[in-house]
Structures are given as structure tokens and as C-alpha cells.
Amino acid sequence: MNKIIRKEQFSEKVFLFEVEAPLIAKSRKAGNFVIVRVGDNGERMPLTIADADVAKGTITIVVQEVGLSSIKLCSLNVGDYITDVVGPLGNPTHIENFGTVVCAGGGVGIAPMLPIVKALKAAGNRVLSVIAGRSKELVILEDEVRANSDETIIMTDDGSYGEKGVVTVGIERLINQEHVDKVFAIGPPVMMKFCCLLTKKYGIPTDVSLNTIMVDGTGMCGACRLTIGGKTKFVCIDGPEFDGALVDWDEMFKRMGTFKRAEQEEMEHFEEHLASVNAGHSNTGGSMAAEDLKMDVSPTDEPLELLIDRNADWRKALRQSMKPKERMSIPRVNMPELSPEYRITTRYEEVNKGLTKQMALIEAKRCLDCAKPTCMEGCPVNIDIPSFIKNIERGQFLAAAKVLKNTSALPAVCGRVCPQEKQCESRCIHLKMNEPAVAIGYLERFAADFERESGNMSVPSLAPSNGMKVAVVGSGPAGLSFAGDMAKRGYDVYVFEALHEIGGVLKYGIPEFRLPNKIVDVEIDNLRKMGVHFQTDCIIGKTISVDQLEQNGFKGIFIGSGAGLPNFMDIPGENLINVMSSNEYLTRVNLMDAANPTTDTPLNIGTKVLVVGGGNTAMDSCRTAKRLGADVTIVYRRSEAEMPARIEEVKHAKEEGVNFLCLHNPIEYVADESGAVKQAILQVMELGEPDESGRRRPVPVEGKTVTIDVDQVIVSIGVSPNPLVPKSVKDLELGRKNTIVVNEEMQSSRPEIFAGGDIVRGGATVILAMGDGRRAAANMDKQLQGINVR
């Protein structure tokens, strides 16, 4: 929460706010912006920083009432708090002594131009400023601009102040007056376009600052992408400033209108938005029936050593109670599910309902309690699988949860989203006898859910505090797993998250019908009880640097910032309206709850949706679109057999009516008259020889294409590591596509920095990321305790 300490009204709809944000004030530079959110249902809105006062710890922003979010912000007063302010974001303006520069600001664009004017003047430039507005009241910050400029011209469209005319008239006069080396222009997109057309005529390089549609502002969603110099760039990562001569202005104009209709509808219900409260929804996260909580509702007093001792008397008695052949004859349990007809009507209720107590007891009997359990070899976080299952078999469900939490920070999460069929269950001894594996994932979920629903959540035993602080960058699976293990070892752990919610991909990427937020929040609260500190709205490398963390006494740093940079195919039409990444789509729906009419974030809901890809994220996207009422087709360039998605997710998508179009690949998207996608041209494929992944390579069938009608495309072809954090760390060795290079101990080229998850692997499952976090924690602990890791 950031307190407003000053508010000034420039005109009927333009306001200045001075806001407490000491870390941002200290680290901001000319050209940086922030993301602002007003209220729990608020939209994430980019605003350029107009000024900062390091001594007071404040930043200044200037806002014009345009749509719902800006009106809500402008309704706040001195003493009120802005829910979230995160930054500084974007690359700062490149400042040097160019010679003579013209700085042109139009309307509220004068505000972000002011720090650039100051910086250019301080660098020794001759600064000529042109500030403009439609009328006198829209000419803002005149005194401040004049104080830092060698000459200032004021232009108004109606001639009510200064000279009558548009901003380009003033620029051209200065160009004709004397030699100009460079121009900076900030204002409405159409103003910047015509400034660039003018300066191109004179051969003067011109930088512009682009304020595009964004969701996260850190490169994760790809909503801000534009064509610059013939290549797609992300404004929040590569900009916001670009050579104006290279900007595809027509594309930008169209993309800026992406949510025009949705925003108009929001304004029609403005009073409802103001009155709405964050009432939440009815999802219970698979609540158990009351009768299933009647057994074992008191915490176990048995020590962990006894719970995991294979030779304990209780464990021996269990093995002797049934012969292996009897156990093998028990059929594998089937997870109860909501019916497809019902579940496509709700985004919040889990499809998988969880096991009943009786189901769990029977399934646990299938475990043979192997002397050398190969299932554990397939678990990246080394859960003692037989021990937790045998505790379920004897009816000690809380004891089972205690065993799980000894090694896993997120058992209820892992029991839902981990691909057990490719990991622990793939090593089950039952498979060698042509029988289905023990349902390890289902049982893990059962034990974690039972503990939560019983109200007897336990905290793992913690070592005494050792007085050392460690920092965690990112609150996704890798970061949370690392944090839990380090807290157990007695460290003071601080987790820094760029978004306004803790959980990373668990919150923004995975829909609630697969992983309810309630489940994630309970796991996070358990970490808080262990002493882990969480700081949202803080971007390491932007808000605070790694060097500053070390100066503040952090002895070790773990980077688990994920791979939030969406991949695109670089095909014609990919930047059309309503072509979006799965990251953007899922973030809008999951994190921002944009499909809820009482929230502020806009969303265009498609009626004929095409999802590109074959992984779990593609399945999440198509199943979400189905719940929003669309006719959904998923297109994948290989056959269904090669799909990397979990078999269960594919099954669920088919049951819910998603159309599968395999061996097809988009090669072009076709626009309607407004610049929105209306058709997809698909190349028909066939399978050739296997590639390096072992899957058969898709090969185009020459001359064979299919065209289908669509009004929304969701691209889900993977992600790349976000360069924002790794590129901000000096002397950090980076690998392909800005991954962080680590050794087997997860240690980077800077000995105090460890890393794991997507930022290292380029893409990883939840459980693999957690395994990285655990391994990094064990090895950082050794290093900090004086044991050489290398």
C-alpha cells in the first residue's frame, strides 16, 4: 500500500499525485514507469514516473481520467492509499550530450518528458522544449519545463494559450531556427507519429516513449508487443523508448483499441465497479465430507523418525496384515470428477473431487512397501512415498501429512498438478507386473487436504535461528520450496515477488478448476508460520538490486524468477487484435479475474477460439476458453501421441468438448477491417524422423493448407527465461536464451547466488522446479556453514 501525500488538479480530468514509494524513488531514472493497481479488483495500469524525491521517498505521477481504472485512481485523495505500485519498470532514457535537443510533450505526455528534460540539461545539452495541449488547461508543468530548458514554446490547438497550432508546428520552427541533433517526443500516439514523420523529413533521429496495453509490466504476458523495425518487441522489456522511425504506428493504433468495447461496457457499469467488494467465490478446493474428518483429527505425537521407520512395529504389522498378492489384486482407485456438462459452467470448482477416506484407505493397501522403493527415485523432491502411504493405510492421515511436509513445501499443490505418471508412479513396482501404478498423486492430495480440512495444520520442526538472512527472487514453486527448506534450517528467509500476489505461476498460470487459489494460499500461510517473510510488488534488479540485497546483509540469494517471456511463432498476423499468449490470457482470467464483471481488468471473450500448442498450458487455456462459452479448437503440429500434456488433461479437455486438430500448424492469421483476427491459415503436417527430443519431427505437407474462422487465438508454444533479473546481475554467467548457468549444486558463477526452475531450465514442471529449490537450499546451507560446495 502506497500513501498519497499530495494531489494537484491541473484540469477537469488531469491530476498529479505524489505517492510514498521510497525504494522506487531511489532506483528510478528518467524514462522509467510504474504499474499501479487501485483496489483488490483493480486493473494493473502503466504510468510513467514524472518526478521523484529521494529524500522524501516519493514519486510523482500524472494521470488523465480516460477509463475506469484511471477514474478510480483520480478519485483518491491525500491520505488515501494506492493498493499496489510496482517499479521502476522499463529501460531508462539513454542520456548523453547530443548537442541541441528538442523535447516535445503533448498533454499528459509533458509529465514523463519533464525528467528527460532535466536529465538532458544536466548532461550538458542545449534543450529546446515544445509543450502542447488542446487548450490552456491541458498545458501542464510549464514552470518546471521552463526552468530546465534553454527555450520553451507553448502550442494549443485552440489558441487559448501560447501559439495556436499542433506540437509539430513548434518543432519545425525550432528546426528551422537552428541545428537540432536529436528529438524526443512523448504524448498521444498520433502526435508521436506525426512528430516522427516531420523529423524524418529533416533526417533527425527521434525517440518516442510508448505507453501500450500491459498486464504485468515485466515481460511475462506479451500484451505490450509491437512491431519495431520489422521485429516484434516487448515494450516493457525492450522499451518503453524506441526510435520512432522504426515503430509500426498503424499496428500500434489498432492494438491500443484491443479492449475498447470491453472498456465501454465497464464504464456502463461504473457504479457497480466502485461499489464492488472482493467477496471472493464459493470454491472450496475439494472440501471433504464431514464423515471423512471423523478419523484422526488430533495431531500425531509420534516423532517423525517413527513415522518413516520401515522397521517400526506398526509398519511391520501392516506388511504382515496382507500378502503381496492380495495387495496386487486390488484395482486402482478412480478419482471422482465433476460431470463434463456441469464443470464447463464453472471456472472455480475443481474437476477432480478428491478421494474419500475409504478410497484412500483401500488405495494405500496397494502399496507393497518395497524395501528399495523405486518410486522415490522418480520424485524430484525425495518424498518418502512408502512412509506417507503406509501412514494413510493405518488411518493416521495427519501423520501422513507430516511425512509429506518433511520434504515438500507444497504437498496439496503437487498432489494436484505434478505429472506423477511420468515421475514417481512411472517407477512403481506394479508396472513391472503389468498392473496400474499406485495412485501416489491422489494419496498425496488426500493427506494434504485432510490436514487442511481438519484444522490441524502442523508446522515442520525448525532449527534454532542462525542469524543469517537469505533472499528469494520469485514466489513460484522453486522459490517457495527453497524458502521452506531454508526456514527449516534456521535461516531468516525473505521472498521478493514482482506481482501483487504470492504464488507465481501457481496463481497466474494454473486455473482454479485445476488448482484453487485457496489451496495455494494455505500452503503459503504455512510458510509464513515457519517465519518466511513475503514482499510483493518488488522487482529484484529494478526496485532493489542484488548488490543492494548483499549490502543489506543477505548472505545468500536464490533466483527462481521463472521463464515468463512468452514465445511466439513470428508468422504474419501474429500481432493482430485478439491474438495473445497463453500467459496473457491466463493471467487476465486467473490472476486478475477479468471474466468476472465486477473486476476492472478487460478481457475480450472469444466465441471461436483457437489454441496453439500441446502442453499443459495449452490445455489450461482451451479448457478456460470453454468455460467462458467458446467453441474451442486446439491445434498441434504433431500427433496426439506426441502431446507433452498430461494424459488426464487431454482426457478432460476432450470430455469438455474441445476440438483437437493435430498435425496442423498456423502459418498466418488474417485480419478483419478493424485489425482483429478473423481467420487462421493452417499448414497440414505429417510426421518425419525423430528429432533431438525423441519425438517424430513434424514436416509440412507441401501445398496443403486449411483455413478456419476464429475470433481469438491463444498461443501456447512455450516460454523463454525473462531477461529482466539475470541481465541486471553483474558477472552472472548466462546460457542460451538468458538462462542462468549453474553447476550441479544449483550454484551460479557468483558463488553467493543460486538459481533453479525455469530461469535455469528454460521450462520446467512444478515438481522439477521444487526439486531445484530443495537442492539449492541444501547446497547454499553447506556453503554458508563453511562447507565448500564446489
FENWO-V495369 format. One line per field, one symbol per residue. phi: phi as a letter, one per 40 degrees, with the letter a starting at -180 (. if undefined). A space follows every 50 residues. Layout:
# FENWO-V495369
phi=???
This chain:
# FENWO-V495369
phi=.bccbabbbcadbbbbbbbcadccdcbcbdgcbbbbbbgcccccbcbccc aabcccgbbbbbbbcbbdccccccccbdgcbcdabbicbgccccbacchb bbbbbbfccccccdccdccccccgccbbbbbaacadcccbfccccdcbbc abbbbbccgcagbciccccccccccccacbcabbbbiddcccdccccccc ccgbcbcbbcbbcabcgbgccgcccacbggbcbcccbcbccacdcccccc ccdccccdbdccccccccbdccccccbccgaccbggcccdccbccfbbdc bccddccbccccdccccccccacdcccccccccbccbccdcccccbcbcc cccgccdcccccccccccfdcbccdcccccbfcccdccccccdcgccccc cccdccbbcbcccccbbccdcbbdccbccdccbfbccccccccccdcccc ccccgbccbdcbcddbgbcbbbchbcdcccccdccccccgccbbbbbccc bchfccccbbcccbacddcccccccccccchccbbcfbbchbcbccccdc ccgccabbbbcgbcbccbcfbdgcccdgbbccdcccccccccfccccccc ccacccbbbbbbhbcccccdccccdcccgccbbbbbcbccccdcccdccc dcccdcgccbbcfbacbabbccccgccbabcbccbbcbcccccgccccbc cdgbbbbbcababbcbbhbbcccdcdccbcgccbbcfgcccbcccgcccc dcbbaagccbcgiacdccccccccccccccddcccgbccc
